[in-house]
Amino acid sequence: MSNSPNGITNTAHATRGGVEEHVSFHMFFDSWIVEQNHHLQKLVSASKEWGGGGGGVAFDVSGRSVLIPVVEQVVHHYEHYYKTKSMWAKKDILSMFSPTWTHSLEKAFMWVGGWRPATAIHLLYSKCGLQLEAAFEGDYLPRGLNTGDLGDLSHSQMVRVDELHKSTLWEEKMITEKLAKQQETIADSSMVGLTTELMIRVEEHDHDQQVVVDAALASKEKGLVVILQMADDLRLKTLKGLILILTPIQGVHFLIAAAELHLKIHEWGKNRDASRNHRRHHHTASTTTTNK
């Protein structure tokens, strides 16, 4: 991890002058997620200082001057992630579709090497409903006053979010179809012919066969790189689209929800995998002891 308070030094080192050989994307991700937690603390502090109460303080000049840079820093953090991911994808695209830096729970909900873009909009809807419900249950929403959080989305904002949702779903569909076509190429005539040929040429050394296989797979891997880039571009585009629709304090609340969800899913996945591995190890040890 980084020696700096916010973890930026290590991540910057990972991508300075391009991708360095001795730094893996797994290491970068571990550093990046530590930074995400630091950004989360800043977002929470900002929401408490400028988003409390039903007054207009969240929207005055001084509040905006504080909130906007905080939001921009977090968006830049996401941009940095996808820029680095793009560089590593060109080096090892297969690892991006089966990442070692995520856990079973996260992998089960992945779409084209990451989170499904429309999930961000579902997150917004969920948080909007929860904050609106909390406002009425807590009886802190006097008539004519606003909370300023996601429970206070205007009609025009909801219309824009709905439009973004529809366009995002359409682009998701296009990318999903492109991935399906790319996956089908694993069984095209060139691959089937190659497998038959190599089954016959069993006398060749494994290294010689691997050279032929790598050459045959190269174009297919390049196709996956393009599709992953499209998916990541849509993820970032959706995130930025939502931020543009929201007020600064709403953007803060949304980014808090996004970070909390990501960090907790990652933590839960890690803990569940560790627990399952512990049970498996205990079962294996017990079986071995019983058989002795």
N, C-alpha and C positions, 0 to 999 in steps of 0.2 A: 504494500500500500504506500501511499504518498507520505512524505514527511511533513508536508504543508498542512495547515489546519483544515483546509477545505478539499484536499486531495487533488488539486489541479495540477501540481507539479508532475506527478507520475503519469497522468493522462496526457499531458502535453508532451512529455518525453516519449510517450508511446507513438506519437504521430509526427514529431518534429522532423521535417525533411523527408516525409514519406513514412512508410511502415517499416520499422526496424525489425530485423530478423529475430532478435533475442527477446522481443516482447510479443506475447501471444494475444489474440483477441480476448481469450478467457481472462488474462490478467487485466487487460484494458476494461473489460466489463466489470470485474470485481472492484476496480478503482472507481469506475463511473457510477456504480450503484452506491458507493460510499458518498460520493459527491451529491448524488440525488437526495440522500438523507439530509445532508447539510443544507441543500436548497430548500427542502421541505421545512426545516426549522425556520429559515428566513421567511418563507411564505406564511407560516403560522404566526410568526411575530408580527408581520405586516397586517395580517387579517385582524389580529387582536387590537393593534394600534389604530387602524384606520377603518375597520369594518364593523365595529361594535355599535350597537344602538340603532335607532331608526332615523337619526338625523341625516343631514346632507354632508357631513364631514368627509365621507368616503369619496365624494365627488368634487371637493373644492380643489383649488390650484395646488396647495401644498400636499394634499393627499395624493393627487395624481402624479406629482413630481417624485414621490417616493415609490408608489405602486408600479408605475410603468417600467422603471429600470429593473425592479425585482422580477416582473413578468418576462421582460426581455432577456434577462440572464438565464432564466429557466428554459426559455425557448431556444436560446443559443446552446444550452447544454444538450438539448435533444438534437439540434443540428450537428453538433460535434460528434455525437454518437453515430448518427447515420452517415456522416462523412467518413468516419473511421471504419465503420462496418462495410461501406462500399469498397474501400481500399482492400480490406481483408477478404472480401468476397471474391475479388479477382485472383487472390492467391489460393483460396481454399473454399470454393463455393459449397461443397458438400457438407462441410462442418456447419454452415449457416442454416442448413435445413435439418440438421441433427445436432444442435448445439450442446456442448458439454457443460456450458456455464448456466444452463437452466435445468430444472428438475422435472420429474414425471408430470406433476400437476400442471406446470406451465406448458410443457410440450403438448398436453392433451388439448389445450385451447389455442394452439398456434395456428396461424394462417400464413402460408408463404413466408416462413422464416421469422414470424413476429406476431404482434397483436393485430387482430382484424380492425381496420380503420373505423368501421361503423360502431365498434365497441366504445369508442370515445364519445360518440353521440348518445349511446345508451347510458353511459356513465353520467353525462350531463343531465339527462332526463331523470335518472334515479336520484341524483343529488339535489336537483331542483325540487322534486317531490318531497324529499326528506326535510329539506330546509323550510319549505313552505308549511309542511305539517308541524314542524317544531315551532314555527313562529305563532301559529294559531293555538297550539296546545300550551305553549308557554305564556300565552296572552300578553305578548310584548309587541303586538302590531296594532297600535292605535289607528283609528280611522284617518286616512289621508296621508299616513307616513309610510316610508319605504324601508325595507331591511337593507337593501343594497346588495344582498347576496344572490345566489342562484334561484332562490325562491321568489325573487322579484323580477324575473324576466318579463319584458314587455311583450305585447302581442306582435309587434314588428320583429322583435328578436326571435320569437318562436317561429314566425314565418320563415325567416332567414335560416334558422337551424333546420327546419323541415326541408328546405330547398337543398341545403348542404347534405342532409341525410340521403335524399333521393339521388343526388349526383354521386355521392360516395358509394352507395349500393350499386349503381350502374357501373362505376369504374371497377369495383370489386369483382363484379360478374365478368367483366372483360378480362381481367387479370387471371381469374380462376380458370376461364376457358383457355387462355394462352398456356397456363401451366398444365392443364389436362392434355393439350395437344403435344406439349414438350415431353411430358411423361410417356405418352404413347410411342414416341420415337425410340424408346428402349427396345421395342419389339419390331422395328422396321426391318426391311429386307437386308440392309447392310449388317445389322447386328445379328440377325438370325443366321445369315451366311457366315459371319465371322465365328459364331459359336460352333457351327458345324465344322468349319475348317480347322479350328483349334482342337476340337475333339479328335480329329484325325491326326493332327500333327503333335501327338503326345510325346514324341521323342525330343522335341525342342525343350531347351532349358526354360524354367519359369520366367527368368529375366527377359528372354527374347519374346515370349508370349505377352508379358506385361507391357513391353514397348508397343506392340501392336494394339493391345487393348486400350492403352492410354491415348494413342492417336485416334482411335475410333470414338472414344468418349469425349474428346476435347471439344468438338463442336456442340455436343449436347450440354456440356458444362457451361460453355459460353452462353448458350440459350438460357440456362438457369440464372446466370449472372444478370442478364437483361431483365428477366421477369422479377427477380428479387429487387432490383433497382426500382422497377415500376411500383412494386408493393411498398417499398420504403418511402418512395416519393409521395405516394398516396397517404401513408400514415402521417408524414410530416405536414402535408398539405391540409389534411383534415384537422390536425391539431391547430395549425395556424389559422385556418378558417374559423374555428370556434373562438379563438382568442380575438380575432377581428370583430366578431359579433358581440362579444361580451364587453362590459365596462371593465376598467382596471381592477376594481375590487372583486367583480364576478370572475375575472380571469384568475385572480389569486385563489379564490375558492375552488375553481375547477382544477387548477394545477395541484392544489393540495389533495383533492380527491383522487386525481390520477396517480400522484406519487404514493399516497397511502395504499391504494389498491395494488399497484405494482410491487411495492416493497413487501406488503403482507403476503401476497400470493407467492412471491419468491421465498419468503421465510417459511410459510406453511409447507410449500413444496419440499424445501430442504429438510424440514423437520420430519415430514412424512416419509421421505426416502430414507432418512437416517434410522427412523423407527423400524421400517420394513427390513432394512439391511441388518439391523440388530436382531430382529426376530429370526431372520433367515440364518444368521450366524449361530444364534443360540440353538436353533433346531438342528443345524448340521453338527454342532458340537455334541448335542444330546444323542443324536443318532449314532455318531462315531463311538461314544462312550458305551452305548447299549450293545453295539456290535462286537465290542472287545471281549 
